[in-house]
Amino acid sequence: MNISFEIPQDIEQQLRTEEADLNRDAKEVYLMEQYRQAKLSHRQLQDALGLNFHETEEILKRRGLGQDMDADTLGAGCERLRKARPQ
């Protein structure tokens, strides 16, 4: 699928001078938004981006969509698992 859109020429020139791959960036942002809205699975996202699991996680983290947990959340989860474990 090809998606295209117009942006003002001055903005395009500004963005292009930063040597970014604008097509790749736009694709990444669009697909990540679909993932954020639960329209794509993690596997579909990594396949569409042509990345492996860990590369996809790095990009998600960079864009603020990673699965990071703070220490308190992790500790609470570990405690629930300990309590649920049969003796």
N, C-alpha and C positions, 0 to 999 in steps of 0.2 A: 504494500500500500504506500502510496506517496501522498504526503500532506504538504501543502505549501501555504504561505501567508506573506503578506507584504508588511514591511516595517519602513519607517521613514529613512531616506537615504543617509542622512547625517548619523543616525543611530547605527545603521549598518556599517558605515565607515568606521565609527568608533569601535564597534565590536570586532570588526575584522582586523584592526590594527593590533589587537591583543593576541593575534595568531590563534584564535580559538577555532575549533571545528564546530561551526554554528549548526550544521545539520545534525551532527552527533549529539550536541548539547540539547537541541530541541527534541530530538527523539528520546533521549534519556529522561528529560523532564516530563514529557508526555506519558511515557510508559510508567514512570514512577508515580505519577498522579493516578493512573489506572490501578496500580498496585495499592496505593494508599486507600483508594476507594473500594478495595477488595474485588475489583473486576478482573485482576490477574493474580495468579498464584506466584509464589516466589520462583518456582521452577519456570513458569511462563516468562517471567521478567528476565531471568538469567538467560533463557534461550533467545528471547527477542533482542537482548543486548549482546549476545555472543560471548558471555562471560561464564566463569565457573561460580560455584556457590560462594566462595570466600571473596572473590572480586566483586560480586553483586552485593554482599554484605558491606564491603568497604564503601561502595558508592552510596548505599542506603544510609550508612552512618554519616558520611560526608554531607548528605542532603537532609539529615535530621530525621530519617525514617528507620534507623537501626533498632535492633532489639536490645539495646543496652539496658541493664538494670542497675539501680544504685545498690549499695551494700545492704541497706535495711531491707529492701525488697527481696534480695537474694537470701539474706539470713532468715527472713520469715518463711520463705519457700522451703529452705532446708529444714527448718524446725517442723513445718507441717509434714514433710516427708519422714522425718524421724518418728514423729508421733503416729503416723499411719503404718509404719513398718511393723509387721507381726513380731512378737517376742518369742 
